Amino acid sequence: MSVFFTDSNCELWWDKAEKLGIEYISMPYTLKDQQYNYDLGKNHNFKEFFAEVKAGEMPITSALNPQNYIDIFTPYLENGQDILYVHFSSSLSGTFNFLEQAIQELKVKYPHQNIRHVDTLSISLGAGILVYEAAIMHKRGATDDEIISYVEKEREHYATYFTVNDLKHLVRGGRLSSTQAFFGGLLNIKPILRVSPEGKIEAVGKISGRKKSILELVNYVKKLGYNVADYPIGIMHGDCEEDALILKQKIEEVVGKDAEIWVQQIGPTIGTHCGQGTLAVVFHAKNR
């Protein structure tokens, strides 16, 4: 049987990962010249991280190199185990080029072991909920083929929509021009973004004011949701829990209070790119 892997950019909370026996790759970030590896929230101080970002610190993220992947996978391969890695969108990082290099090298050294990976075409809990469902299948004895087929089919039906409070992080990541950010800030414009079917980040609208942007996220749940209450719903926030709880309440008014809604902090690797005040929702949908 394979070992089930994910990565911390999928942001499935650490206790769920441990309960399901998921191994995860900790993605690195650097803040104030010190490198950290995100551990799915087990030992991280989110408030401290976002306070630094709000104060003007600019953390950075970096891709793993081929040797990193080789070091991570080798102990399992040496033990005669296969590897199944369900990961965040390959469209959002160059690290997957290095993953492929590592896999090719490992296949030469361990020709009798399988190393397989499948792309969720999403990130944060948009990937994490798929990882959660796939890991349950794995724990129940599903084959790797069955799990890969499930992810490739269901990834089309997990929608991620979000808004940000500070436009400068999107500018730094090339999502908005500096001119758009300048005038957007003056007019209190809040962009609405999504993870596209191709696994990329794209803007889908602009809303004036925070309260209206929260309602717009709820509107996407109304418009696109499909059997929403039958699947976990994710709400992620960049140190803005009050807004996240308002969003939760509004969603419950749409899907009912019995729905399983996870409310959690955005981790620092993703928080580096979206900033303090980010608010997102992930839900089961007709399409993205």
Stockholm file with secondary structure:
# STOCKHOLM 1.0

chainA/1-288         MSVFFTDSNCELWWDKAEKLGIEYISMPYTLKDQQYNYDLGKNHNFKEFFAEVKAGEMPITSALNPQNYIDIFTPYLENGQDILYVHFSSSLSGTFNFLEQAIQELKVKYPHQNIRHVDTLSISLGAGILVYEAAIMHKRGATDDEIISYVEKEREHYATYFTVNDLKHLVRGGRLSSTQAFFGGLLNIKPILRVSPEGKIEAVGKISGRKKSILELVNYVKKLGYNVADYPIGIMHGDCEEDALILKQKIEEVVGKDAEIWVQQIGPTIGTHCGQGTLAVVFHAKNR
#=GR chainA/1-288 SS CEEEEEEGGGCCCHHHHHHTTCEEECCEEEETTEEEECCTTSSCCHHHHHHHHHTTCCCEECCCCHHHHHHHHHHHHHTTCEEEEEESCGGGCTHHHHHHHHHHHHHHHCTTSCEEEEECSCCTHHHHHHHHHHHHHHHTTCCHHHHHHHHHHHGGGEEEEEECSCTHHHHHTTSSCHHHHHHHHHTTEEEEEEECTTSCEEEEEEEESHHHHHHHHHHHHHHHBSSGGGSCEEEEESSCHHHHHHHHHHHHHHHCTTSCEEEEECCHHHHHHHCTTCEEEEEEBSCC
#=GC SS_cons         CEEEEEEGGGCCCHHHHHHTTCEEECCEEEETTEEEECCTTSSCCHHHHHHHHHTTCCCEECCCCHHHHHHHHHHHHHTTCEEEEEESCGGGCTHHHHHHHHHHHHHHHCTTSCEEEEECSCCTHHHHHHHHHHHHHHHTTCCHHHHHHHHHHHGGGEEEEEECSCTHHHHHTTSSCHHHHHHHHHTTEEEEEEECTTSCEEEEEEEESHHHHHHHHHHHHHHHBSSGGGSCEEEEESSCHHHHHHHHHHHHHHHCTTSCEEEEECCHHHHHHHCTTCEEEEEEBSCC
//
